[in-house]
């Protein structure tokens, strides 16, 4: 239980840190603990942090990524998104043809 408080305090501190000297509004993520169920509250907090992108940001800050490597990663994710979009369009076309009896 004490470990959860320490980690929660670290997360709250990370959320309130200012970047590049610009004034930043403090945002807190709060989670209710229903009936003392800390595990459910921890899962909810983890999901909220993941959806807000804080976990990805913290993991990306572990090591410096060269700009050329960053461009390669972004290009690869762009290619994946494009292929996924093309596949879904093809699948939609095939399913329309199938429902029409072709």
Biopython code that builds the backbone (N, CA, C, O; Angstrom):
import numpy as np
from Bio.PDB.StructureBuilder import StructureBuilder

atoms = [
    (1, "UNK", "N", (0.823, -1.185, 0.000)),
    (1, "UNK", "CA", (0.000, 0.000, 0.000)),
    (1, "UNK", "C", (0.869, 1.252, 0.000)),
    (1, "UNK", "O", (0.571, 2.227, -0.690)),
    (2, "UNK", "N", (1.958, 1.215, 0.787)),
    (2, "UNK", "CA", (2.843, 2.378, 0.824)),
    (2, "UNK", "C", (3.535, 2.560, -0.521)),
    (2, "UNK", "O", (3.781, 3.688, -0.946)),
    (3, "UNK", "N", (3.850, 1.452, -1.192)),
    (3, "UNK", "CA", (4.483, 1.533, -2.504)),
    (3, "UNK", "C", (3.567, 2.193, -3.523)),
    (3, "UNK", "O", (4.021, 2.941, -4.390)),
    (4, "UNK", "N", (2.263, 1.907, -3.409)),
    (4, "UNK", "CA", (1.304, 2.516, -4.335)),
    (4, "UNK", "C", (1.237, 4.019, -4.111)),
    (4, "UNK", "O", (1.116, 4.788, -5.065)),
    (5, "UNK", "N", (1.318, 4.447, -2.830)),
    (5, "UNK", "CA", (1.298, 5.879, -2.560)),
    (5, "UNK", "C", (2.519, 6.552, -3.134)),
    (5, "UNK", "O", (2.414, 7.640, -3.701)),
    (6, "UNK", "N", (3.684, 5.929, -3.000)),
    (6, "UNK", "CA", (4.916, 6.516, -3.515)),
    (6, "UNK", "C", (4.866, 6.634, -5.036)),
    (6, "UNK", "O", (5.239, 7.663, -5.600)),
    (7, "UNK", "N", (4.403, 5.574, -5.692)),
    (7, "UNK", "CA", (4.325, 5.613, -7.145)),
    (7, "UNK", "C", (3.290, 6.633, -7.592)),
    (7, "UNK", "O", (3.504, 7.337, -8.578)),
    (8, "UNK", "N", (2.169, 6.722, -6.880)),
    (8, "UNK", "CA", (1.155, 7.705, -7.218)),
    (8, "UNK", "C", (1.675, 9.123, -7.068)),
    (8, "UNK", "O", (1.359, 9.998, -7.874)),
    (9, "UNK", "N", (2.487, 9.348, -6.018)),
    (9, "UNK", "CA", (3.064, 10.675, -5.819)),
    (9, "UNK", "C", (4.036, 11.007, -6.942)),
    (9, "UNK", "O", (4.090, 12.144, -7.409)),
    (10, "UNK", "N", (4.808, 10.005, -7.376)),
    (10, "UNK", "CA", (5.752, 10.235, -8.478)),
    (10, "UNK", "C", (5.012, 10.552, -9.768)),
    (10, "UNK", "O", (5.447, 11.400, -10.548)),
    (11, "UNK", "N", (3.894, 9.872, -9.991)),
    (11, "UNK", "CA", (3.106, 10.126, -11.202)),
    (11, "UNK", "C", (2.512, 11.528, -11.139)),
    (11, "UNK", "O", (2.529, 12.260, -12.129)),
    (12, "UNK", "N", (1.982, 11.905, -9.961)),
    (12, "UNK", "CA", (1.414, 13.240, -9.814)),
    (12, "UNK", "C", (2.479, 14.305, -10.027)),
    (12, "UNK", "O", (2.229, 15.331, -10.660)),
    (13, "UNK", "N", (3.675, 14.049, -9.491)),
    (13, "UNK", "CA", (4.767, 15.003, -9.662)),
    (13, "UNK", "C", (5.149, 15.112, -11.133)),
    (13, "UNK", "O", (5.405, 16.209, -11.629)),
    (14, "UNK", "N", (5.187, 13.982, -11.831)),
    (14, "UNK", "CA", (5.539, 14.005, -13.256)),
    (14, "UNK", "C", (4.489, 14.769, -14.061)),
    (14, "UNK", "O", (4.818, 15.437, -15.042)),
    (15, "UNK", "N", (3.228, 14.669, -13.646)),
    (15, "UNK", "CA", (2.171, 15.358, -14.369)),
    (15, "UNK", "C", (2.255, 16.864, -14.198)),
    (15, "UNK", "O", (1.843, 17.612, -15.084)),
    (16, "UNK", "N", (2.787, 17.321, -13.060)),
    (16, "UNK", "CA", (2.770, 18.744, -12.779)),
    (16, "UNK", "C", (4.072, 19.443, -13.147)),
    (16, "UNK", "O", (4.168, 20.660, -12.992)),
    (17, "UNK", "N", (5.072, 18.719, -13.627)),
    (17, "UNK", "CA", (6.328, 19.361, -13.996)),
    (17, "UNK", "C", (6.110, 20.265, -15.201)),
    (17, "UNK", "O", (5.301, 19.972, -16.082)),
    (18, "UNK", "N", (6.852, 21.373, -15.220)),
    (18, "UNK", "CA", (6.722, 22.298, -16.328)),
    (18, "UNK", "C", (7.765, 21.970, -17.381)),
    (18, "UNK", "O", (8.857, 21.497, -17.067)),
    (19, "UNK", "N", (7.411, 22.229, -18.641)),
    (19, "UNK", "CA", (8.313, 21.960, -19.743)),
    (19, "UNK", "C", (8.778, 23.274, -20.346)),
    (19, "UNK", "O", (7.975, 24.180, -20.567)),
    (20, "UNK", "N", (10.043, 23.376, -20.605)),
    (20, "UNK", "CA", (10.692, 24.481, -21.310)),
    (20, "UNK", "C", (10.364, 25.855, -20.730)),
    (20, "UNK", "O", (10.320, 26.842, -21.465)),
    (21, "UNK", "N", (10.136, 25.927, -19.430)),
    (21, "UNK", "CA", (9.947, 27.200, -18.766)),
    (21, "UNK", "C", (8.619, 27.882, -19.039)),
    (21, "UNK", "O", (8.339, 28.920, -18.438)),
    (22, "UNK", "N", (7.793, 27.343, -19.918)),
    (22, "UNK", "CA", (6.501, 27.963, -20.215)),
    (22, "UNK", "C", (5.525, 27.629, -19.093)),
    (22, "UNK", "O", (5.520, 26.500, -18.602)),
    (23, "UNK", "N", (4.706, 28.580, -18.680)),
    (23, "UNK", "CA", (3.733, 28.278, -17.631)),
    (23, "UNK", "C", (2.751, 27.226, -18.113)),
    (23, "UNK", "O", (2.206, 27.314, -19.213)),
    (24, "UNK", "N", (2.537, 26.233, -17.269)),
    (24, "UNK", "CA", (1.677, 25.123, -17.648)),
    (24, "UNK", "C", (0.622, 24.951, -16.569)),
    (24, "UNK", "O", (0.923, 25.026, -15.378)),
    (25, "UNK", "N", (-0.604, 24.722, -16.987)),
    (25, "UNK", "CA", (-1.682, 24.525, -16.037)),
    (25, "UNK", "C", (-1.562, 23.123, -15.442)),
    (25, "UNK", "O", (-1.303, 22.157, -16.161)),
    (26, "UNK", "N", (-1.748, 23.020, -14.141)),
    (26, "UNK", "CA", (-1.639, 21.709, -13.489)),
    (26, "UNK", "C", (-2.867, 20.874, -13.793)),
    (26, "UNK", "O", (-4.003, 21.341, -13.711)),
    (27, "UNK", "N", (-2.608, 19.636, -14.144)),
    (27, "UNK", "CA", (-3.687, 18.693, -14.409)),
    (27, "UNK", "C", (-3.460, 17.475, -13.539)),
    (27, "UNK", "O", (-2.371, 16.900, -13.535)),
    (28, "UNK", "N", (-4.473, 17.085, -12.812)),
    (28, "UNK", "CA", (-4.371, 15.923, -11.957)),
    (28, "UNK", "C", (-5.336, 14.869, -12.454)),
    (28, "UNK", "O", (-6.449, 15.172, -12.884)),
    (29, "UNK", "N", (-4.895, 13.641, -12.390)),
    (29, "UNK", "CA", (-5.757, 12.525, -12.729)),
    (29, "UNK", "C", (-6.120, 11.862, -11.414)),
    (29, "UNK", "O", (-5.245, 11.408, -10.677)),
    (30, "UNK", "N", (-7.390, 11.808, -11.124)),
    (30, "UNK", "CA", (-7.826, 11.203, -9.871)),
    (30, "UNK", "C", (-8.607, 9.934, -10.180)),
    (30, "UNK", "O", (-9.266, 9.812, -11.213)),
    (31, "UNK", "N", (-8.507, 8.997, -9.250)),
    (31, "UNK", "CA", (-9.190, 7.715, -9.394)),
    (31, "UNK", "C", (-9.847, 7.387, -8.062)),
    (31, "UNK", "O", (-9.206, 7.475, -7.014)),
    (32, "UNK", "N", (-11.105, 7.012, -8.094)),
    (32, "UNK", "CA", (-11.805, 6.594, -6.879)),
    (32, "UNK", "C", (-11.435, 5.155, -6.551)),
    (32, "UNK", "O", (-11.193, 4.343, -7.444)),
    (33, "UNK", "N", (-11.395, 4.847, -5.241)),
    (33, "UNK", "CA", (-11.105, 3.489, -4.789)),
    (33, "UNK", "C", (-12.401, 2.928, -4.208)),
    (33, "UNK", "O", (-12.721, 3.167, -3.044)),
    (34, "UNK", "N", (-13.154, 2.173, -5.036)),
    (34, "UNK", "CA", (-14.442, 1.665, -4.556)),
    (34, "UNK", "C", (-14.261, 0.486, -3.601)),
    (34, "UNK", "O", (-13.606, -0.500, -3.938)),
    (35, "UNK", "N", (-14.838, 0.595, -2.419)),
    (35, "UNK", "CA", (-14.827, -0.482, -1.410)),
    (35, "UNK", "C", (-13.422, -0.969, -1.087)),
    (35, "UNK", "O", (-13.236, -2.148, -0.788)),
    (36, "UNK", "N", (-12.445, -0.098, -1.140)),
    (36, "UNK", "CA", (-11.077, -0.473, -0.800)),
    (36, "UNK", "C", (-10.412, -1.365, -1.828)),
    (36, "UNK", "O", (-9.404, -2.000, -1.518)),
    (37, "UNK", "N", (-10.942, -1.437, -3.047)),
    (37, "UNK", "CA", (-10.381, -2.286, -4.094)),
    (37, "UNK", "C", (-9.260, -1.517, -4.803)),
    (37, "UNK", "O", (-9.489, -0.844, -5.808)),
    (38, "UNK", "N", (-8.044, -1.633, -4.257)),
    (38, "UNK", "CA", (-6.911, -0.888, -4.771)),
    (38, "UNK", "C", (-6.484, -1.409, -6.141)),
    (38, "UNK", "O", (-6.036, -0.632, -6.985)),
    (39, "UNK", "N", (-6.618, -2.707, -6.367)),
    (39, "UNK", "CA", (-6.214, -3.280, -7.653)),
    (39, "UNK", "C", (-7.036, -2.692, -8.802)),
    (39, "UNK", "O", (-6.490, -2.359, -9.853)),
    (40, "UNK", "N", (-8.343, -2.568, -8.596)),
    (40, "UNK", "CA", (-9.192, -2.002, -9.643)),
    (40, "UNK", "C", (-8.850, -0.537, -9.868)),
    (40, "UNK", "O", (-8.829, -0.072, -11.008)),
    (41, "UNK", "N", (-8.581, 0.199, -8.785)),
    (41, "UNK", "CA", (-8.209, 1.604, -8.909)),
    (41, "UNK", "C", (-6.878, 1.743, -9.642)),
    (41, "UNK", "O", (-6.707, 2.651, -10.455)),
    (42, "UNK", "N", (-5.928, 0.837, -9.354)),
    (42, "UNK", "CA", (-4.622, 0.884, -10.026)),
    (42, "UNK", "C", (-4.771, 0.625, -11.520)),
    (42, "UNK", "O", (-4.132, 1.298, -12.329)),
    (43, "UNK", "N", (-5.611, -0.348, -11.900)),
    (43, "UNK", "CA", (-5.849, -0.628, -13.314)),
    (43, "UNK", "C", (-6.505, 0.570, -13.996)),
    (43, "UNK", "O", (-6.162, 0.908, -15.129)),
    (44, "UNK", "N", (-7.450, 1.211, -13.303)),
    (44, "UNK", "CA", (-8.115, 2.390, -13.864)),
    (44, "UNK", "C", (-7.124, 3.521, -14.067)),
    (44, "UNK", "O", (-7.136, 4.183, -15.105)),
    (45, "UNK", "N", (-6.253, 3.749, -13.065)),
    (45, "UNK", "CA", (-5.246, 4.803, -13.185)),
    (45, "UNK", "C", (-4.294, 4.497, -14.335)),
    (45, "UNK", "O", (-3.955, 5.390, -15.111)),
    (46, "UNK", "N", (-3.863, 3.257, -14.450)),
    (46, "UNK", "CA", (-2.952, 2.880, -15.536)),
    (46, "UNK", "C", (-3.602, 3.108, -16.897)),
    (46, "UNK", "O", (-2.953, 3.594, -17.824)),
    (47, "UNK", "N", (-4.881, 2.759, -17.018)),
    (47, "UNK", "CA", (-5.593, 2.950, -18.287)),
    (47, "UNK", "C", (-5.705, 4.434, -18.621)),
    (47, "UNK", "O", (-5.494, 4.830, -19.768)),
    (48, "UNK", "N", (-6.038, 5.259, -17.624)),
    (48, "UNK", "CA", (-6.162, 6.695, -17.870)),
    (48, "UNK", "C", (-4.828, 7.298, -18.291)),
    (48, "UNK", "O", (-4.777, 8.118, -19.207)),
    (49, "UNK", "N", (-3.745, 6.894, -17.623)),
    (49, "UNK", "CA", (-2.424, 7.411, -17.980)),
    (49, "UNK", "C", (-2.031, 6.981, -19.386)),
    (49, "UNK", "O", (-1.447, 7.763, -20.135)),
    (50, "UNK", "N", (-2.348, 5.737, -19.747)),
    (50, "UNK", "CA", (-2.034, 5.241, -21.081)),
    (50, "UNK", "C", (-2.815, 6.008, -22.144)),
    (50, "UNK", "O", (-2.265, 6.370, -23.184)),
    (51, "UNK", "N", (-4.114, 6.259, -21.878)),
    (51, "UNK", "CA", (-4.944, 6.985, -22.842)),
    (51, "UNK", "C", (-4.477, 8.424, -23.019)),
    (51, "UNK", "O", (-4.556, 8.969, -24.120)),
    (52, "UNK", "N", (-3.993, 9.040, -21.949)),
    (52, "UNK", "CA", (-3.506, 10.419, -22.032)),
    (52, "UNK", "C", (-2.119, 10.504, -22.659)),
    (52, "UNK", "O", (-1.679, 11.588, -23.044)),
    (53, "UNK", "N", (-1.430, 9.377, -22.765)),
    (53, "UNK", "CA", (-0.131, 9.363, -23.415)),
    (53, "UNK", "C", (1.043, 9.617, -22.488)),
    (53, "UNK", "O", (2.166, 9.804, -22.955)),
    (54, "UNK", "N", (0.803, 9.627, -21.181)),
    (54, "UNK", "CA", (1.885, 9.900, -20.243)),
    (54, "UNK", "C", (2.891, 8.758, -20.187)),
    (54, "UNK", "O", (4.089, 9.002, -20.044)),
    (55, "UNK", "N", (2.436, 7.540, -20.295)),
    (55, "UNK", "CA", (3.343, 6.393, -20.211)),
    (55, "UNK", "C", (4.247, 6.358, -21.429)),
    (55, "UNK", "O", (5.449, 6.127, -21.299)),
    (56, "UNK", "N", (3.686, 6.586, -22.618)),
    (56, "UNK", "CA", (4.501, 6.606, -23.835)),
    (56, "UNK", "C", (5.530, 7.724, -23.780)),
    (56, "UNK", "O", (6.678, 7.541, -24.184)),
    (57, "UNK", "N", (5.117, 8.879, -23.279)),
    (57, "UNK", "CA", (6.026, 10.011, -23.191)),
    (57, "UNK", "C", (7.172, 9.711, -22.223)),
    (57, "UNK", "O", (8.328, 10.027, -22.503)),
    (58, "UNK", "N", (6.845, 9.101, -21.088)),
    (58, "UNK", "CA", (7.881, 8.781, -20.105)),
    (58, "UNK", "C", (8.849, 7.739, -20.653)),
    (58, "UNK", "O", (10.056, 7.834, -20.434)),
    (59, "UNK", "N", (8.322, 6.742, -21.368)),
    (59, "UNK", "CA", (9.195, 5.716, -21.923)),
    (59, "UNK", "C", (10.061, 6.269, -23.048)),
    (59, "UNK", "O", (11.200, 5.835, -23.221)),
    (60, "UNK", "N", (9.539, 7.213, -23.806)),
    (60, "UNK", "CA", (10.333, 7.773, -24.892)),
    (60, "UNK", "C", (11.424, 8.689, -24.366)),
    (60, "UNK", "O", (12.402, 8.947, -25.069)),
    (61, "UNK", "N", (11.278, 9.181, -23.150)),
    (61, "UNK", "CA", (12.279, 10.073, -22.565)),
    (61, "UNK", "C", (13.412, 9.303, -21.880)),
    (61, "UNK", "O", (14.359, 9.918, -21.391)),
    (62, "UNK", "N", (13.332, 7.982, -21.836)),
    (62, "UNK", "CA", (14.390, 7.204, -21.176)),
    (62, "UNK", "C", (15.727, 7.385, -21.877)),
    (62, "UNK", "O", (16.756, 7.557, -21.224)),
    (63, "UNK", "N", (15.714, 7.348, -23.186)),
    (63, "UNK", "CA", (16.933, 7.439, -23.967)),
    (63, "UNK", "C", (16.756, 8.473, -25.066)),
    (63, "UNK", "O", (15.642, 8.728, -25.522)),
    (64, "UNK", "N", (17.854, 9.057, -25.479)),
    (64, "UNK", "CA", (17.812, 10.011, -26.573)),
    (64, "UNK", "C", (17.646, 9.261, -27.879)),
    (64, "UNK", "O", (18.328, 8.266, -28.124)),
    (65, "UNK", "N", (16.752, 9.731, -28.706)),
    (65, "UNK", "CA", (16.533, 9.128, -30.023)),
    (65, "UNK", "C", (16.991, 10.141, -31.061)),
    (65, "UNK", "O", (16.536, 11.284, -31.082)),
    (66, "UNK", "N", (17.896, 9.701, -31.915)),
    (66, "UNK", "CA", (18.404, 10.591, -32.953)),
    (66, "UNK", "C", (17.262, 10.997, -33.884)),
    (66, "UNK", "O", (16.334, 10.218, -34.103)),
    (67, "UNK", "N", (17.325, 12.202, -34.429)),
    (67, "UNK", "CA", (16.252, 12.637, -35.330)),
    (67, "UNK", "C", (16.053, 11.709, -36.519)),
    (67, "UNK", "O", (14.922, 11.497, -36.956)),
    (68, "UNK", "N", (17.143, 11.153, -37.048)),
    (68, "UNK", "CA", (16.992, 10.248, -38.188)),
    (68, "UNK", "C", (16.247, 8.970, -37.776)),
    (68, "UNK", "O", (15.442, 8.446, -38.545)),
    (69, "UNK", "N", (16.517, 8.469, -36.559)),
    (69, "UNK", "CA", (15.804, 7.286, -36.080)),
    (69, "UNK", "C", (14.336, 7.604, -35.842)),
    (69, "UNK", "O", (13.460, 6.788, -36.127)),
    (70, "UNK", "N", (14.074, 8.801, -35.316)),
    (70, "UNK", "CA", (12.693, 9.224, -35.077)),
    (70, "UNK", "C", (11.920, 9.295, -36.392)),
    (70, "UNK", "O", (10.761, 8.884, -36.453)),
    (71, "UNK", "N", (12.548, 9.811, -37.436)),
    (71, "UNK", "CA", (11.888, 9.873, -38.745)),
    (71, "UNK", "C", (11.595, 8.471, -39.273)),
    (71, "UNK", "O", (10.537, 8.232, -39.856)),
    (72, "UNK", "N", (12.537, 7.541, -39.068)),
    (72, "UNK", "CA", (12.320, 6.165, -39.526)),
    (72, "UNK", "C", (11.137, 5.532, -38.801)),
    (72, "UNK", "O", (10.319, 4.852, -39.420)),
    (73, "UNK", "N", (11.045, 5.753, -37.494)),
    (73, "UNK", "CA", (9.944, 5.187, -36.713)),
    (73, "UNK", "C", (8.613, 5.783, -37.172)),
    (73, "UNK", "O", (7.630, 5.060, -37.338)),
    (74, "UNK", "N", (8.582, 7.098, -37.375)),
    (74, "UNK", "CA", (7.350, 7.739, -37.819)),
    (74, "UNK", "C", (6.953, 7.285, -39.219)),
    (74, "UNK", "O", (5.767, 7.107, -39.497)),
    (75, "UNK", "N", (7.939, 7.095, -40.110)),
    (75, "UNK", "CA", (7.643, 6.626, -41.462)),
    (75, "UNK", "C", (7.083, 5.202, -41.430)),
    (75, "UNK", "O", (6.155, 4.878, -42.170)),
    (76, "UNK", "N", (7.652, 4.358, -40.570)),
    (76, "UNK", "CA", (7.171, 2.983, -40.465)),
    (76, "UNK", "C", (5.738, 2.949, -39.931)),
    (76, "UNK", "O", (4.911, 2.183, -40.425)),
    (77, "UNK", "N", (5.445, 3.768, -38.935)),
    (77, "UNK", "CA", (4.080, 3.785, -38.407)),
    (77, "UNK", "C", (3.107, 4.348, -39.438)),
    (77, "UNK", "O", (1.954, 3.923, -39.503)),
    (78, "UNK", "N", (3.567, 5.300, -40.239)),
    (78, "UNK", "CA", (2.725, 5.845, -41.302)),
    (78, "UNK", "C", (2.416, 4.771, -42.345)),
    (78, "UNK", "O", (1.284, 4.652, -42.812)),
    (79, "UNK", "N", (3.445, 3.987, -42.704)),
    (79, "UNK", "CA", (3.222, 2.893, -43.660)),
    (79, "UNK", "C", (2.234, 1.877, -43.103)),
    (79, "UNK", "O", (1.366, 1.397, -43.832)),
    (80, "UNK", "N", (2.355, 1.542, -41.820)),
    (80, "UNK", "CA", (1.422, 0.594, -41.207)),
    (80, "UNK", "C", (-0.005, 1.131, -41.242)),
    (80, "UNK", "O", (-0.937, 0.399, -41.577)),
    (81, "UNK", "N", (-0.178, 2.406, -40.898)),
    (81, "UNK", "CA", (-1.518, 2.992, -40.934)),
    (81, "UNK", "C", (-2.097, 2.955, -42.344)),
    (81, "UNK", "O", (-3.276, 2.650, -42.521)),
    (82, "UNK", "N", (-1.274, 3.265, -43.351)),
    (82, "UNK", "CA", (-1.740, 3.271, -44.743)),
    (82, "UNK", "C", (-2.140, 1.865, -45.187)),
    (82, "UNK", "O", (-3.185, 1.686, -45.812)),
    (83, "UNK", "N", (-1.308, 0.861, -44.865)),
    (83, "UNK", "CA", (-1.637, -0.518, -45.244)),
    (83, "UNK", "C", (-2.920, -0.979, -44.560)),
    (83, "UNK", "O", (-3.750, -1.656, -45.167)),
    (84, "UNK", "N", (-3.074, -0.604, -43.287)),
    (84, "UNK", "CA", (-4.275, -0.993, -42.555)),
    (84, "UNK", "C", (-5.511, -0.353, -43.185)),
    (84, "UNK", "O", (-6.550, -1.003, -43.306)),
    (85, "UNK", "N", (-5.409, 0.904, -43.584)),
    (85, "UNK", "CA", (-6.516, 1.599, -44.225)),
    (85, "UNK", "C", (-6.854, 0.942, -45.565)),
    (85, "UNK", "O", (-8.027, 0.728, -45.871)),
    (86, "UNK", "N", (-5.835, 0.624, -46.362)),
    (86, "UNK", "CA", (-6.066, -0.003, -47.655)),
    (86, "UNK", "C", (-6.714, -1.373, -47.494)),
    (86, "UNK", "O", (-7.612, -1.730, -48.257)),
    (87, "UNK", "N", (-6.261, -2.144, -46.502)),
    (87, "UNK", "CA", (-6.818, -3.467, -46.267)),
    (87, "UNK", "C", (-8.277, -3.365, -45.844)),
    (87, "UNK", "O", (-9.112, -4.143, -46.306)),
    (88, "UNK", "N", (-8.596, -2.400, -44.957)),
    (88, "UNK", "CA", (-9.980, -2.277, -44.517)),
    (88, "UNK", "C", (-10.886, -1.848, -45.672)),
    (88, "UNK", "O", (-12.031, -2.293, -45.751)),
    (89, "UNK", "N", (-10.393, -0.995, -46.562)),
    (89, "UNK", "CA", (-11.188, -0.614, -47.731)),
    (89, "UNK", "C", (-11.416, -1.803, -48.649)),
    (89, "UNK", "O", (-12.520, -1.982, -49.164)),
    (90, "UNK", "N", (-10.389, -2.618, -48.862)),
    (90, "UNK", "CA", (-10.528, -3.813, -49.691)),
    (90, "UNK", "C", (-11.505, -4.797, -49.063)),
    (90, "UNK", "O", (-12.339, -5.384, -49.754)),
    (91, "UNK", "N", (-11.397, -4.973, -47.751)),
    (91, "UNK", "CA", (-12.295, -5.889, -47.051)),
    (91, "UNK", "C", (-13.743, -5.401, -47.135)),
    (91, "UNK", "O", (-14.660, -6.202, -47.314)),
    (92, "UNK", "N", (-13.945, -4.098, -47.007)),
    (92, "UNK", "CA", (-15.287, -3.532, -47.119)),
    (92, "UNK", "C", (-15.844, -3.778, -48.521)),
    (92, "UNK", "O", (-17.020, -4.112, -48.668)),
    (93, "UNK", "N", (-15.014, -3.616, -49.551)),
    (93, "UNK", "CA", (-15.444, -3.837, -50.926)),
    (93, "UNK", "C", (-15.829, -5.298, -51.146)),
    (93, "UNK", "O", (-16.852, -5.594, -51.762)),
    (94, "UNK", "N", (-14.995, -6.208, -50.635)),
    (94, "UNK", "CA", (-15.269, -7.642, -50.795)),
    (94, "UNK", "C", (-16.564, -8.018, -50.078)),
    (94, "UNK", "O", (-17.367, -8.787, -50.607)),
    (95, "UNK", "N", (-16.766, -7.482, -48.886)),
    (95, "UNK", "CA", (-17.982, -7.827, -48.148)),
    (95, "UNK", "C", (-19.229, -7.270, -48.845)),
    (95, "UNK", "O", (-20.282, -7.908, -48.821)),
    (96, "UNK", "N", (-19.122, -6.096, -49.461)),
    (96, "UNK", "CA", (-20.257, -5.561, -50.211)),
    (96, "UNK", "C", (-20.567, -6.461, -51.408)),
    (96, "UNK", "O", (-21.729, -6.752, -51.691)),
    (97, "UNK", "N", (-19.531, -6.893, -52.096)),
    (97, "UNK", "CA", (-19.742, -7.787, -53.243)),
    (97, "UNK", "C", (-20.365, -9.099, -52.798)),
    (97, "UNK", "O", (-21.237, -9.646, -53.473)),
    (98, "UNK", "N", (-19.914, -9.596, -51.664)),
    (98, "UNK", "CA", (-20.417, -10.878, -51.159)),
    (98, "UNK", "C", (-21.887, -10.764, -50.769)),
    (98, "UNK", "O", (-22.670, -11.672, -51.046)),
    (99, "UNK", "N", (-22.274, -9.655, -50.125)),
    (99, "UNK", "CA", (-23.686, -9.502, -49.714)),
    (99, "UNK", "C", (-24.595, -9.311, -50.913)),
    (99, "UNK", "O", (-25.783, -9.626, -50.837)),
    (100, "UNK", "N", (-24.066, -8.800, -52.021)),
    (100, "UNK", "CA", (-24.891, -8.608, -53.213)),
    (100, "UNK", "C", (-24.987, -9.870, -54.070)),
    (100, "UNK", "O", (-25.709, -9.888, -55.067)),
    (101, "UNK", "N", (-24.264, -10.922, -53.688)),
    (101, "UNK", "CA", (-24.374, -12.185, -54.373)),
    (101, "UNK", "C", (-23.426, -12.378, -55.533)),
    (101, "UNK", "O", (-23.670, -13.230, -56.387)),
    (102, "UNK", "N", (-22.345, -11.609, -55.590)),
    (102, "UNK", "CA", (-21.385, -11.770, -56.686)),
    (102, "UNK", "C", (-20.387, -12.853, -56.370)),
    (102, "UNK", "O", (-19.501, -13.130, -57.177)),
]
sb = StructureBuilder()
sb.init_structure("model")
sb.init_model(0)
sb.init_chain("A")
sb.init_seg("    ")
for serial, (resi, resn, name, xyz) in enumerate(atoms, 1):
    if name == "N":
        sb.init_residue(resn, " ", resi, " ")
    sb.init_atom(name, np.array(xyz, "f"), 0.0, 1.0, " ", f" {name:<3s}", serial, name[0])
structure = sb.get_structure()
